[in-house]
Amino acid sequence: MNNFKLALLAVLIYTTSACVPARKFEEIAEKQEVCAKDLKALKTLKTELETENTELQSISDRLKEESKRLKSDTTLLGKSLRMKEKQYDKINVLNERIQEQLEMLQKGNAIEKQQLMANLEKRKMELLKLEDDLNALELDLNAKKIDLENMSSELQKREERVNELEQIIANKDAIVKALKDKVANALLGFRDKGLSVEEKDGKVYVSMDAKLLFASGSTKVDAQGIKALKELAKVLETQEDLEILVEGHTDSDKMKSSSHPVDNWELSVLRATSVVKIMLNNSKMDPVTISAAGRGEFIPIDLENKAKNRRIEVVLIPKLDELFEIISN
């Protein structure tokens, strides 16, 4: 636009120069020169202004970007601020609740403290009672300890007595077994004739069938029976500390006799007495150690075979004086 104006000015000057005086022309030329300088200065100013405008535009763009970024940051800061405000509100509410709970806890602690003090006092009383009980228990324990020591001493004595008793019993058992073997060997020839020897309950039983000794219903011992009783008496006369019981046994059949013996009781007693007399008359046995008894039919050994119930039993009983003496002490 400025170049076009300058060209138009030159044309005007050229067309009018012919009719314009020289002085006027010079003035115009000077003005042209001034205009040219002004134009040059204007061009320079334009260039500077364009450069400055470019720089300003760049600065404006940067400022716009900065403004945009600041707006974005401001938005984020606003959101963050609002979030912080919400969190702050929540914290305030939470703080108020904590304060309320703390106040309640303090009140509760006062009540709980009272309860704890009451419980502590109760526990203290219980502890004192337990201490008294413990002292009483200790006294009782000491007394029981003394009793236990006494009992232990007594137990030891009793154990010694038991051992002594066991030894005596073992010796008696050995004596009884030896006696049983000795009697059995002495009467070995009569084993198949209704005689048996057995050990039972610490005693030796010599059982002889009635047919070995007596005729039916008789109280007189026959020759074979006398022989067996003599053999038995010879063994027993050498035995010491021995009690001998001769028992007469019958069956359950009723006797039909008007003379003696009139019943099974009498028959069993008379038969036992006959056996005792034969044994005493044919040995050096002490009459004090032997006795006779009648059992009648009341101690049967076989309910079906009545013949087995008709018997004489010589019971050899070891004296337990030594044993009884220990027990009584």
C-alpha positions as CSV (number, residue, x, y, z in Angstrom):
1,M,0.0,0.0,0.0
2,N,2.8,2.5,0.8
3,N,4.7,1.6,-2.5
4,F,1.6,2.4,-4.5
5,K,1.3,5.8,-2.9
6,L,4.9,6.6,-3.6
7,A,4.5,5.7,-7.3
8,L,1.4,7.8,-7.6
9,L,3.3,10.7,-6.1
10,A,6.2,10.3,-8.6
11,V,3.8,10.3,-11.6
12,L,2.2,13.5,-10.3
13,I,5.5,15.1,-9.9
14,Y,6.6,14.1,-13.4
15,T,3.4,15.3,-15.0
16,T,3.5,18.6,-13.3
17,S,7.1,19.3,-13.6
18,A,6.8,21.0,-16.9
19,C,4.6,23.6,-15.7
20,V,6.0,24.0,-12.2
21,P,8.9,26.4,-11.7
22,A,12.3,25.1,-10.8
23,R,12.2,26.3,-7.2
24,K,9.0,24.5,-6.8
25,F,10.6,21.5,-8.3
26,E,13.4,21.7,-5.8
27,E,11.0,22.0,-3.0
28,I,9.2,19.0,-4.2
29,A,12.5,17.2,-4.6
30,E,13.5,18.0,-1.1
31,K,10.2,17.0,0.1
32,Q,10.6,13.8,-1.9
33,E,14.0,13.2,-0.4
34,V,12.5,13.8,3.0
35,C,9.7,11.5,2.2
36,A,12.2,8.9,1.0
37,K,14.0,9.2,4.3
38,D,10.8,9.1,6.2
39,L,9.8,6.1,4.1
40,K,13.1,4.4,4.9
41,A,12.7,5.3,8.5
42,L,9.2,4.0,8.3
43,K,10.3,0.8,6.7
44,T,13.0,0.4,9.4
45,L,10.4,1.2,12.0
46,K,8.0,-1.3,10.3
47,T,10.7,-4.0,10.4
48,E,11.4,-3.3,14.0
49,L,7.7,-3.2,14.7
50,E,7.1,-6.5,12.9
51,T,10.0,-8.1,14.8
52,E,8.7,-6.6,18.0
53,N,5.2,-7.8,17.0
54,T,6.5,-11.3,16.4
55,E,8.2,-11.3,19.7
56,L,5.1,-9.9,21.4
57,Q,3.0,-12.6,19.6
58,S,5.4,-15.3,20.9
59,I,5.2,-13.8,24.3
60,S,1.4,-13.6,23.9
61,D,1.3,-17.3,22.9
62,R,3.4,-18.2,25.9
63,L,1.3,-16.2,28.1
64,K,-1.8,-17.8,26.7
65,E,-0.3,-21.3,27.3
66,E,0.8,-20.2,30.8
67,S,-2.7,-18.8,31.4
68,K,-4.2,-22.1,30.1
69,R,-1.9,-24.1,32.4
70,L,-2.6,-21.8,35.3
71,K,-6.3,-22.3,34.7
72,S,-5.8,-26.0,34.6
73,D,-3.7,-25.9,37.7
74,T,-6.2,-23.6,39.3
75,T,-9.0,-26.2,38.5
76,L,-6.9,-29.0,40.0
77,L,-6.1,-26.9,43.0
78,G,-9.7,-26.1,43.4
79,K,-10.7,-29.8,43.3
80,S,-7.8,-30.6,45.7
81,L,-9.0,-27.8,47.9
82,R,-12.5,-29.0,47.9
83,M,-11.3,-32.5,48.7
84,K,-9.2,-31.2,51.5
85,E,-12.1,-29.3,52.8
86,K,-14.3,-32.4,52.7
87,Q,-11.5,-34.3,54.5
88,Y,-11.2,-31.5,57.0
89,D,-14.9,-31.7,57.6
90,K,-14.6,-35.5,58.1
91,I,-11.7,-35.0,60.4
92,N,-13.7,-32.5,62.4
93,V,-16.6,-34.9,62.7
94,L,-14.2,-37.7,63.6
95,N,-12.5,-35.5,66.2
96,E,-15.8,-34.6,67.7
97,R,-16.7,-38.3,68.0
98,I,-13.4,-39.1,69.5
99,Q,-13.8,-36.2,72.0
100,E,-17.3,-37.6,72.9
101,Q,-15.9,-41.1,73.2
102,L,-13.0,-39.8,75.3
103,E,-15.4,-38.1,77.6
104,M,-17.5,-41.2,77.9
105,L,-14.4,-43.2,78.4
106,Q,-13.3,-40.9,81.2
107,K,-16.6,-41.2,82.8
108,G,-16.5,-45.0,82.3
109,N,-13.0,-45.1,83.7
110,A,-14.2,-43.5,86.9
111,I,-17.0,-46.1,87.2
112,E,-14.6,-48.9,86.2
113,K,-12.0,-47.6,88.6
114,Q,-14.6,-47.9,91.4
115,Q,-15.5,-51.3,90.3
116,L,-11.8,-52.3,90.1
117,M,-11.2,-50.9,93.6
118,A,-14.2,-52.9,94.9
119,N,-13.0,-56.1,93.1
120,L,-9.5,-55.4,94.4
121,E,-10.8,-55.2,98.0
122,K,-12.8,-58.3,97.5
123,R,-9.8,-60.1,96.1
124,K,-7.8,-58.9,99.0
125,M,-10.3,-60.4,101.5
126,E,-10.4,-63.6,99.5
127,L,-6.6,-63.6,99.5
128,L,-6.6,-63.2,103.3
129,K,-9.1,-66.0,103.6
130,L,-7.0,-68.2,101.3
131,E,-3.9,-67.4,103.4
132,D,-5.8,-68.4,106.5
133,D,-6.9,-71.6,104.8
134,L,-3.4,-72.2,103.6
135,N,-2.1,-71.8,107.1
136,A,-4.7,-74.2,108.4
137,L,-4.0,-76.6,105.6
138,E,-0.3,-76.4,106.4
139,L,-1.0,-77.3,110.0
140,D,-3.2,-80.1,108.9
141,L,-0.6,-81.2,106.4
142,N,2.1,-81.2,109.1
143,A,-0.2,-83.3,111.3
144,K,-0.9,-85.6,108.5
145,K,2.8,-85.8,107.7
146,I,3.4,-87.0,111.3
147,D,0.5,-89.4,110.9
148,L,2.0,-90.6,107.6
149,E,5.4,-91.1,109.2
150,N,3.8,-93.1,112.0
151,M,1.7,-95.0,109.5
152,S,4.8,-95.6,107.4
153,S,6.6,-96.9,110.4
154,E,3.6,-99.1,111.3
155,L,3.3,-100.2,107.7
156,Q,7.0,-101.2,107.7
157,K,6.4,-103.2,110.9
158,R,3.3,-104.8,109.4
159,E,5.2,-105.5,106.2
160,E,7.8,-107.3,108.3
161,R,5.1,-109.2,110.0
162,V,3.5,-110.0,106.7
163,N,6.8,-111.2,105.4
164,E,7.2,-113.3,108.5
165,L,3.6,-114.6,108.2
166,E,4.2,-115.4,104.5
167,Q,7.4,-117.3,105.5
168,I,5.5,-119.2,108.2
169,I,2.7,-120.0,105.8
170,A,5.2,-121.1,103.2
171,N,6.8,-123.3,105.7
172,K,3.4,-124.7,106.8
173,D,2.5,-125.3,103.1
174,A,5.8,-127.1,102.7
175,I,5.1,-129.1,105.8
176,V,1.6,-129.9,104.7
177,K,2.8,-131.0,101.3
178,A,5.5,-133.2,102.8
179,L,2.9,-134.6,105.2
180,K,0.5,-135.3,102.4
181,D,3.2,-137.1,100.4
182,K,4.3,-139.1,103.4
183,V,0.8,-140.2,104.2
184,A,0.1,-141.0,100.6
185,N,3.2,-143.1,100.3
186,A,2.4,-144.9,103.6
187,L,-1.1,-145.8,102.4
188,L,-0.2,-146.4,98.8
189,G,-1.4,-150.0,99.0
190,F,-4.9,-148.9,99.8
191,R,-5.4,-146.5,97.0
192,D,-7.4,-148.9,94.9
193,K,-9.5,-150.0,97.9
194,G,-11.4,-146.7,98.4
195,L,-8.7,-144.6,100.1
196,S,-7.5,-141.2,98.8
197,V,-5.2,-138.5,100.1
198,E,-5.5,-134.9,99.0
199,E,-4.3,-131.4,100.1
200,K,-7.0,-128.7,100.3
201,D,-7.1,-125.3,102.1
202,G,-3.9,-125.9,103.9
203,K,-5.1,-129.3,105.3
204,V,-4.5,-132.9,104.4
205,Y,-7.7,-135.0,103.9
206,V,-7.4,-138.8,104.2
207,S,-10.7,-140.1,102.9
208,M,-11.6,-143.8,103.4
209,D,-14.8,-145.4,102.0
210,A,-16.9,-147.0,104.7
211,K,-16.6,-150.4,102.9
212,L,-12.8,-150.3,103.5
213,L,-13.4,-150.1,107.3
214,F,-16.9,-151.3,108.2
215,A,-19.5,-153.8,107.3
216,S,-22.9,-152.3,106.4
217,G,-24.5,-150.6,109.4
218,S,-21.6,-151.7,111.7
219,T,-19.4,-149.5,113.9
220,K,-16.6,-152.1,114.2
221,V,-13.6,-151.7,112.0
222,D,-12.7,-154.9,110.1
223,A,-9.2,-156.4,109.7
224,Q,-8.4,-154.6,106.5
225,G,-9.5,-151.2,107.9
226,I,-7.4,-151.8,111.0
227,K,-4.3,-152.4,108.9
228,A,-4.9,-149.1,107.0
229,L,-5.4,-147.2,110.2
230,K,-2.3,-148.6,111.8
231,E,-0.2,-147.5,108.8
232,L,-1.7,-144.0,109.1
233,A,-1.2,-143.9,112.9
234,K,2.5,-144.8,112.5
235,V,3.0,-141.8,110.2
236,L,1.1,-139.4,112.4
237,E,2.7,-140.3,115.7
238,T,5.9,-138.7,114.6
239,Q,4.3,-135.5,113.6
240,E,4.4,-132.4,115.8
241,D,2.2,-129.3,115.8
242,L,-0.6,-131.3,114.2
243,E,-4.3,-131.5,115.1
244,I,-6.2,-134.5,113.9
245,L,-10.0,-134.6,113.3
246,V,-11.7,-137.9,112.5
247,E,-15.1,-137.3,110.9
248,G,-17.8,-139.9,110.3
249,H,-20.1,-139.4,107.3
250,T,-23.2,-141.5,106.2
251,D,-25.6,-141.5,103.3
252,S,-29.1,-140.1,103.5
253,D,-30.9,-143.5,103.9
254,K,-32.8,-143.7,107.1
255,M,-31.8,-146.4,109.5
256,K,-34.4,-149.1,110.6
257,S,-33.0,-150.3,113.9
258,S,-34.4,-150.2,117.5
259,S,-30.9,-150.7,119.0
260,H,-27.7,-148.6,118.7
261,P,-27.0,-146.9,116.4
262,V,-30.5,-145.7,115.9
263,D,-29.8,-143.1,113.3
264,N,-27.2,-141.7,110.9
265,W,-25.9,-139.1,113.5
266,E,-25.1,-141.9,116.0
267,L,-23.7,-144.2,113.4
268,S,-21.3,-141.5,112.1
269,V,-20.2,-140.6,115.7
270,L,-19.6,-144.2,116.7
271,R,-17.7,-145.0,113.6
272,A,-15.4,-141.9,114.0
273,T,-14.9,-142.9,117.7
274,S,-13.9,-146.5,116.7
275,V,-11.3,-145.1,114.2
276,V,-9.8,-142.8,116.9
277,K,-9.5,-145.7,119.4
278,I,-7.8,-148.0,116.9
279,M,-5.3,-145.2,116.0
280,L,-4.5,-144.4,119.6
281,N,-4.3,-148.1,120.7
282,N,-1.8,-148.8,117.9
283,S,0.5,-145.8,118.1
284,K,2.1,-143.3,120.5
285,M,-0.1,-140.5,119.4
286,D,-1.1,-137.9,122.0
287,P,-4.8,-138.3,122.6
288,V,-5.0,-134.5,123.1
289,T,-4.2,-134.0,119.4
290,I,-7.0,-136.1,118.0
291,S,-10.8,-135.8,118.2
292,A,-13.8,-137.6,116.7
293,A,-16.9,-136.0,115.2
294,G,-20.1,-137.3,113.5
295,R,-21.4,-135.4,110.5
296,G,-24.3,-137.7,109.6
297,E,-25.6,-137.3,106.0
298,F,-25.3,-133.6,106.0
299,I,-22.0,-133.1,104.1
300,P,-22.4,-135.3,101.0
301,I,-19.7,-135.3,98.3
302,D,-21.8,-137.0,95.5
303,L,-25.6,-136.7,95.4
304,E,-26.0,-139.5,92.8
305,N,-23.5,-142.1,94.2
306,K,-24.5,-142.6,97.9
307,A,-21.7,-145.1,98.5
308,K,-19.1,-142.2,98.2
309,N,-21.0,-140.3,100.9
310,R,-20.5,-143.2,103.4
311,R,-16.9,-142.5,104.5
312,I,-14.4,-141.6,107.2
313,E,-12.3,-138.5,106.7
314,V,-9.2,-138.0,108.8
315,V,-8.4,-134.3,108.6
316,L,-4.8,-133.4,109.4
317,I,-4.7,-129.7,110.5
318,P,-1.3,-128.0,111.1
319,K,-1.2,-126.0,114.3
320,L,-1.0,-122.3,113.6
321,D,0.0,-121.2,117.1
322,E,3.1,-119.4,115.8
323,L,1.0,-117.7,113.1
324,F,-1.7,-116.7,115.6
325,E,1.0,-115.4,118.0
326,I,2.4,-113.1,115.3
327,I,-1.1,-111.9,114.3
328,S,-2.1,-111.2,117.9
329,N,1.0,-109.1,118.6
